[in-house]
């Protein structure tokens, strides 16, 4: 429900679906090949978003072939049988539009934003990408270089860049959340063309995707074009690899890890188990994190930053994973050792668990939740992605219209009781990021 330093550093994690102040209107249906279609009209501006979300992220990869979902985020801009290499984006830019894509642990999302009169162009482009992308040596080798360079620039050689990787590898020993979205350079470099084709044929198929059209368009015309461009795409025939959401065993002892990085300032990460996004417990844990770190009067800010002045910034966040994930706390010290800062962070957390929250403090936090909801989904870009995510995760598109309700159902006592289930010292992971020693 908020953006903070933790979100900025751990940029591989995507924010969850949020509610909007007004209900989002939409129509949805399925094609015979399994493609789910969502249409949401908004005539305020003469623009339209065409997007496709595939239900594949890093958690669907095999342990010896990681980084494939992110690789395909890049590869599927290479071109198709009817779109020459390096020209996909030109169709959009020449029409005065924009395009992009992103990958998470759970899904991959492609979109074009175009002037309304170019809706058919967007549908053709996405159908081309779905039907016959080029998976050939020249494009694959080009993108191997691109994504491996990105690994170095955004993770391996970036200060604190491996933090989220360390959090995942310490948190998950069985579940494939144990590797990050970028994956292994060795896996990507050594993968064969056939490896990539096999991955494509399993996941990038209409019966594993949702198409969203959002903005200024004529619904009857849009339905005709959707049928023209997508109805004849064959459904996938492979069994789609889906990990068991509950396969990760419970930790039986706390974990401590130390990373010496090319940094100037130490940083503390504390990690606990967290419920899956969309569950009642997730919303309660998000409220709990807001009590700790949302706003200038939050517990972390008032006690650690303002009063004791032992932290420059401390944040907590429940990550919006499709499966049970992680609740993370990130703390930047202010002229103290991490061994001093850690128990002070814990004292704030466990005082909240033991003594609860006042009515006034709780109401202030809930007001923040409502304000965030009122400002969410203010653009057709945001609405398109929210609709796609709701259907992909839950097969319940109207989830986008119930998020505020899901937050407001809790009493302050219920929030604390739910938090006690997850903030467990036995399952705590502590990661110290320290400057490299000479």
Buried (B, 14 or more C-beta within 10 A) or exposed (E): BBEBBBBEBBEBBBBBBBBBEEEBEBEBEEBEBBBBBBBBBBEEEEBBBBBBBBBBBBBBBEEEBBBBBBBBBBBBBBBBEEBEBEEBBEBBEEBEBBBBBBBBBBBBBBBBBBBBEBBBBBBBBBBBBBBEBBBBEEBBEBBBEEBBEBBEEEBBEBBBBBBBBBBBBBBBEEBBBBBBBBBBBEBBEEBEEEBBEBBBEBBBBBBBBBBBBBBBBEEEEBBEBBEEBBEEBEEBEEEEBEBEEEEBEEBEEEEEBEBEBEBEEBBBBBBBBBBBBBBEBBBBBBBBBBBBBBBEEBBBBBBBBEEBEBBBBBBBBBBBBBBBBBBBBBBBBBEBEBEEBBEBBBEBBBEBEEEBBEEEBBEBBBEBBBEBBBEBBEBBBBBBBBBBBBBBBBEEBBBBBEBBEBBBEBEBEEBBBBBEEBBEEEBBBBBBBBEEEE
